[in-house]
């Protein structure tokens, strides 16, 4: 068995009888969880982080009371609705649900009423996104309670979301992209990161794990970590040039200063530092470059389906707004040109 780098805490690595290396997260009091790939690779670390946030095993007097929210949550975690989610989405759901459990896990599910839900949402009104995310998780739990026969109705129905004035992630404009590339020259990790984000249109979790193993005949093929969607993206000539200049000593294209693969949160934090170094607004994020890719594709005349084939979006509604905006821009230009011709 070949020597492996020391794995993260609570990880057990062994070689099975077929000679395959296997890894498990084994922490006292927590369920044993298989981990994909080899230690420190992006997919391994994503699963490791999800396992760390997993539900602690309940034994003895700490066992959840029948009919309680804690028992309902434990049941929900075993459903295909939850286990079928990506590791990153599971971690997000768990974070919200466990915060709810810490305060209300002892309460009885059938006793929750609509006014109770409304009160919980109203208490978080100053943070609309958090309030609405919690409402969504309670709705998911209540739906599961109805399926189990624990209650006949969903008390979240009719509870209004908190109005959120945010427009979402700020889309990078061409002047932002130009300023970033002017500051971060070719050969830097920041330049590489922007080129990967901009010319693949993928999420941070997928960009952080991209490597030469995903490229065949100048086509980058990857299964999106969040949705499981397969995308096959012909390499843009600008990205081809950048990748051709990279050394061959890492599995992933992007690594930390210590030579390790990025975790998605770590990548975002580092990239925001690079944005600040370039003198750009703090609101510009990796996801904003995904939106910029869609904008560019729409402005180039691509159809919503063509954009979806690259971005991996599953809903036409998510990408149609880019083509609508690009169409309006072009129509406005044509309209003003027609006006000038008439007045001339």
C-alpha positions as CSV (number, residue, x, y, z in Angstrom):
1,X,0.0,0.0,0.0
2,X,1.5,3.3,-1.0
3,X,2.2,5.9,1.7
4,X,-0.5,8.6,2.0
5,X,-0.3,12.0,3.5
6,X,-1.7,12.2,7.0
7,X,-5.5,12.5,6.7
8,X,-7.7,15.1,8.6
9,X,-8.8,14.4,12.1
10,X,-11.2,11.5,12.7
11,X,-10.5,10.0,9.2
12,X,-9.6,6.4,8.9
13,X,-7.9,5.2,5.7
14,X,-7.4,1.6,4.8
15,X,-7.0,-0.7,1.8
16,X,-9.7,-3.3,1.3
17,X,-9.2,-6.9,0.2
18,X,-9.5,-5.8,-3.5
19,X,-6.6,-3.3,-3.1
20,X,-8.9,-0.2,-3.2
21,X,-8.1,2.6,-0.8
22,X,-11.2,3.6,1.3
23,X,-11.7,6.4,3.7
24,X,-14.3,6.9,6.5
25,X,-15.1,9.7,8.9
26,X,-15.2,8.0,12.3
27,X,-15.8,10.3,15.3
28,X,-17.0,9.0,18.6
29,X,-20.7,9.6,19.0
30,X,-21.3,10.2,15.3
31,X,-22.3,7.9,12.5
32,X,-19.5,6.4,10.3
33,X,-19.5,8.2,7.0
34,X,-17.7,7.1,3.8
35,X,-15.5,9.8,2.1
36,X,-14.9,9.8,-1.7
37,X,-11.5,10.1,-3.3
38,X,-8.2,10.6,-1.4
39,X,-7.5,12.9,1.5
40,X,-7.2,16.6,0.8
41,X,-8.8,16.5,-2.7
42,X,-11.7,18.9,-3.1
43,X,-14.4,16.2,-3.2
44,X,-12.9,14.5,-0.2
45,X,-12.9,17.8,1.8
46,X,-16.4,18.7,0.8
47,X,-17.7,15.4,2.1
48,X,-15.5,15.7,5.2
49,X,-16.9,19.1,6.1
50,X,-20.5,17.8,5.6
51,X,-19.7,14.8,7.9
52,X,-18.3,17.2,10.6
53,X,-21.7,19.0,10.6
54,X,-23.6,15.7,10.8
55,X,-26.2,14.8,13.4
56,X,-24.7,13.4,16.6
57,X,-26.0,10.0,17.5
58,X,-28.6,10.2,20.3
59,X,-28.3,7.5,23.0
60,X,-29.7,6.9,26.5
61,X,-31.4,9.8,28.1
62,X,-30.6,12.1,25.2
63,X,-32.8,10.2,22.8
64,X,-35.4,12.4,21.1
65,X,-38.9,12.3,22.6
66,X,-41.5,10.7,20.3
67,X,-43.4,13.4,18.4
68,X,-40.8,16.1,19.1
69,X,-39.1,18.3,16.5
70,X,-35.8,16.6,17.4
71,X,-37.3,13.2,16.4
72,X,-38.9,14.6,13.3
73,X,-35.5,16.1,12.2
74,X,-33.8,12.8,12.8
75,X,-36.4,11.1,10.6
76,X,-36.1,13.7,7.9
77,X,-32.3,13.2,7.7
78,X,-33.0,9.6,6.7
79,X,-35.3,10.4,3.8
80,X,-34.3,10.2,0.2
81,X,-35.3,13.9,0.0
82,X,-32.3,14.7,2.2
83,X,-29.8,12.0,1.4
84,X,-30.3,12.7,-2.3
85,X,-29.0,16.3,-1.9
86,X,-25.4,17.3,-2.7
87,X,-23.0,17.4,0.2
88,X,-22.8,21.2,0.1
89,X,-26.6,21.5,0.1
90,X,-26.9,19.0,3.0
91,X,-24.4,21.1,5.0
92,X,-26.5,24.2,4.3
93,X,-29.8,22.5,5.3
94,X,-28.2,21.0,8.5
95,X,-26.8,24.4,9.6
96,X,-30.3,26.0,9.5
97,X,-32.2,23.0,10.9
98,X,-29.7,22.4,13.7
99,X,-30.0,26.0,14.8
100,X,-33.8,25.5,14.9
101,X,-33.4,22.2,16.8
102,X,-31.2,23.8,19.5
103,X,-34.1,26.1,20.4
104,X,-37.1,24.1,19.6
105,X,-36.1,20.4,19.4
106,X,-37.9,19.5,22.6
107,X,-41.3,20.9,21.4
108,X,-44.1,18.7,20.1
109,X,-44.6,18.9,16.3
110,X,-48.4,18.6,16.4
111,X,-48.6,21.7,18.7
112,X,-47.1,24.1,16.3
113,X,-49.6,26.6,14.9
114,X,-49.4,29.2,12.1
115,X,-48.9,32.1,14.6
116,X,-45.9,30.3,16.1
117,X,-44.3,30.1,12.7
118,X,-45.1,33.7,11.9
119,X,-43.5,34.8,15.2
120,X,-40.3,32.8,14.5
121,X,-40.1,34.4,11.1
122,X,-40.8,37.9,12.4
123,X,-38.0,37.6,15.0
124,X,-35.5,37.4,12.1
125,X,-37.0,40.2,10.1
126,X,-33.8,42.2,10.2
127,X,-32.1,39.4,8.3
128,X,-34.6,38.6,5.5
129,X,-32.6,35.8,3.9
130,X,-32.1,34.0,7.2
131,X,-35.8,34.4,8.0
132,X,-36.9,33.0,4.7
133,X,-34.4,30.2,4.8
134,X,-35.7,29.1,8.2
135,X,-39.3,29.3,6.9
136,X,-38.4,27.1,4.0
137,X,-36.8,24.5,6.4
138,X,-39.8,24.5,8.7
139,X,-42.0,23.9,5.7
140,X,-39.9,21.0,4.6
141,X,-40.1,19.5,8.1
142,X,-43.9,20.1,8.3
143,X,-44.3,18.4,4.9
144,X,-42.4,15.4,6.3
145,X,-44.6,15.4,9.4
146,X,-47.7,15.2,7.3
147,X,-46.2,12.3,5.4
148,X,-45.5,10.5,8.6
149,X,-49.1,11.1,9.8
150,X,-47.9,13.2,12.8
151,X,-50.3,16.0,11.8
152,X,-52.8,16.7,9.0
153,X,-51.8,20.2,8.0
154,X,-48.8,22.4,7.3
155,X,-48.8,25.5,9.6
156,X,-46.3,27.3,7.3
157,X,-49.0,27.7,4.6
158,X,-50.1,31.3,4.5
159,X,-47.0,32.6,6.4
160,X,-45.6,35.4,4.3
161,X,-41.9,35.6,3.5
162,X,-40.0,38.6,4.7
163,X,-39.5,41.1,1.9
164,X,-35.9,41.1,0.8
165,X,-34.8,44.1,-1.2
166,X,-31.5,42.5,-2.3
167,X,-31.0,41.9,-6.0
168,X,-28.8,38.9,-5.3
169,X,-25.2,38.5,-6.3
170,X,-23.8,41.5,-8.0
171,X,-23.0,40.7,-11.7
172,X,-19.5,41.6,-12.8
173,X,-19.5,44.2,-15.6
174,X,-16.8,44.5,-18.2
175,X,-15.0,47.4,-16.4
176,X,-14.8,45.2,-13.3
177,X,-13.3,42.3,-15.2
178,X,-10.8,44.6,-17.0
179,X,-9.7,46.2,-13.7
180,X,-9.2,42.8,-12.0
181,X,-7.1,41.5,-14.9
182,X,-5.1,44.7,-15.1
183,X,-4.1,44.2,-11.4
184,X,-3.7,40.4,-11.4
185,X,-1.5,39.6,-14.3
186,X,-1.2,36.2,-16.2
187,X,0.7,33.7,-14.1
188,X,-1.0,34.6,-10.8
189,X,-3.5,32.4,-9.0
190,X,-6.0,35.3,-9.0
191,X,-5.8,35.6,-12.8
192,X,-6.3,31.8,-13.2
193,X,-9.3,31.9,-10.9
194,X,-11.0,34.6,-12.8
195,X,-10.4,32.9,-16.1
196,X,-11.8,29.6,-14.9
197,X,-14.9,31.3,-13.4
198,X,-15.5,33.5,-16.4
199,X,-14.9,31.0,-19.2
200,X,-16.7,28.0,-17.6
201,X,-19.6,29.7,-15.9
202,X,-19.5,27.2,-13.1
203,X,-20.0,27.5,-9.3
204,X,-17.2,28.0,-6.9
205,X,-17.4,24.4,-5.6
206,X,-16.9,23.0,-9.2
207,X,-14.2,25.5,-10.1
208,X,-12.2,24.7,-7.0
209,X,-11.9,21.1,-8.0
210,X,-11.3,21.4,-11.7
211,X,-8.1,19.8,-13.0
212,X,-6.6,18.3,-16.1
213,X,-8.5,15.1,-15.4
214,X,-11.7,17.0,-16.5
215,X,-10.3,18.1,-19.9
216,X,-10.4,15.8,-22.9
217,X,-9.8,17.0,-26.5
218,X,-10.2,20.7,-25.4
219,X,-13.5,20.0,-23.8
220,X,-13.9,20.5,-20.0
221,X,-16.4,17.9,-18.7
222,X,-17.5,18.0,-15.0
223,X,-20.5,16.8,-12.9
224,X,-21.7,19.7,-10.9
225,X,-21.4,19.1,-7.2
226,X,-24.6,20.9,-6.2
227,X,-27.0,19.5,-8.8
228,X,-25.4,16.4,-10.3
229,X,-25.8,18.0,-13.7
230,X,-23.2,17.0,-16.4
231,X,-21.7,19.8,-18.4
232,X,-19.3,19.7,-21.3
233,X,-17.7,23.0,-22.1
234,X,-15.4,23.6,-25.1
235,X,-12.4,25.5,-23.9
236,X,-12.3,29.2,-24.9
237,X,-9.0,30.1,-26.6
238,X,-8.1,32.5,-23.7
239,X,-8.6,29.8,-21.1
240,X,-6.7,27.3,-23.2
241,X,-3.7,29.6,-23.2
242,X,-3.8,30.0,-19.5
243,X,-4.1,26.3,-18.7
244,X,-1.4,25.3,-21.2
245,X,1.1,27.4,-19.1
246,X,0.3,25.7,-15.8
247,X,2.7,23.2,-14.2
248,X,1.7,19.6,-14.0
249,X,2.4,19.1,-10.3
250,X,-1.1,19.4,-8.9
251,X,-4.4,17.5,-9.5
252,X,-6.4,20.7,-9.2
253,X,-5.8,23.8,-11.3
254,X,-6.3,26.0,-8.3
255,X,-4.6,25.3,-5.0
256,X,-3.9,27.3,-1.8
257,X,-0.6,29.0,-1.0
258,X,0.2,25.8,0.9
259,X,-0.4,23.6,-2.2
260,X,-3.7,22.2,-0.9
261,X,-7.0,22.2,-2.8
262,X,-9.4,25.0,-1.9
263,X,-12.6,24.3,0.1
264,X,-15.5,26.3,-1.5
265,X,-15.8,28.7,1.5
266,X,-12.0,29.1,1.6
267,X,-12.0,29.8,-2.1
268,X,-14.6,32.5,-1.8
269,X,-12.8,34.2,1.1
270,X,-9.5,34.2,-0.7
271,X,-11.1,35.5,-4.0
272,X,-12.7,38.3,-2.1
273,X,-9.3,39.3,-0.9
274,X,-8.1,39.4,-4.5
275,X,-11.1,41.6,-5.4
276,X,-10.2,44.1,-2.7
277,X,-6.5,44.0,-3.8
278,X,-7.7,45.1,-7.2
279,X,-9.6,48.0,-5.7
280,X,-13.0,46.6,-6.6
281,X,-16.3,46.7,-4.6
282,X,-16.6,44.0,-1.9
283,X,-19.9,42.9,-3.4
284,X,-18.2,41.2,-6.3
285,X,-18.0,37.5,-5.7
286,X,-17.2,34.2,-7.6
287,X,-21.0,33.7,-8.2
288,X,-21.2,37.2,-9.8
289,X,-18.8,35.9,-12.5
290,X,-21.1,33.0,-13.2
291,X,-23.8,35.6,-13.8
292,X,-21.3,37.6,-16.0
293,X,-20.7,34.5,-18.1
294,X,-24.5,34.2,-18.7
295,X,-24.7,37.9,-19.5
296,X,-21.9,37.6,-22.0
297,X,-23.4,34.6,-23.7
298,X,-26.8,36.4,-23.9
299,X,-25.2,39.5,-25.4
300,X,-23.4,37.2,-27.9
301,X,-26.9,36.1,-29.1
302,X,-27.0,32.7,-27.4
303,X,-30.4,31.2,-26.8
304,X,-31.5,30.3,-23.2
305,X,-30.9,26.6,-24.1
306,X,-27.4,27.3,-25.2
307,X,-26.7,29.2,-22.0
308,X,-28.1,26.3,-20.0
309,X,-25.9,23.8,-21.7
310,X,-22.8,25.7,-20.4
311,X,-24.0,27.0,-17.0
312,X,-25.9,23.8,-16.1
313,X,-29.0,25.7,-15.0
314,X,-32.0,23.4,-15.0
315,X,-34.7,26.1,-15.3
316,X,-35.3,28.2,-18.4
317,X,-36.6,31.0,-16.1
318,X,-33.2,31.3,-14.5
319,X,-31.4,32.1,-17.7
320,X,-34.2,33.7,-19.8
321,X,-33.7,37.0,-17.9
322,X,-30.2,37.3,-19.4
323,X,-31.4,36.9,-23.0
324,X,-34.4,39.3,-22.3
325,X,-32.0,41.9,-20.9
326,X,-29.6,41.5,-23.8
327,X,-32.5,41.7,-26.3
328,X,-33.7,45.0,-24.7
329,X,-30.3,46.4,-24.9
330,X,-30.0,45.6,-28.6
331,X,-33.5,46.9,-29.3
332,X,-32.8,50.1,-27.5
333,X,-29.7,50.6,-29.6
334,X,-31.6,50.0,-32.8
335,X,-34.4,52.3,-31.7
336,X,-32.1,55.2,-30.9
337,X,-30.2,54.6,-34.2
338,X,-33.6,54.8,-36.1
339,X,-34.5,58.0,-34.3
340,X,-31.2,59.6,-35.3
341,X,-31.6,58.6,-38.9
342,X,-35.1,60.1,-39.0
343,X,-34.0,63.4,-37.4
344,X,-30.9,63.5,-39.6
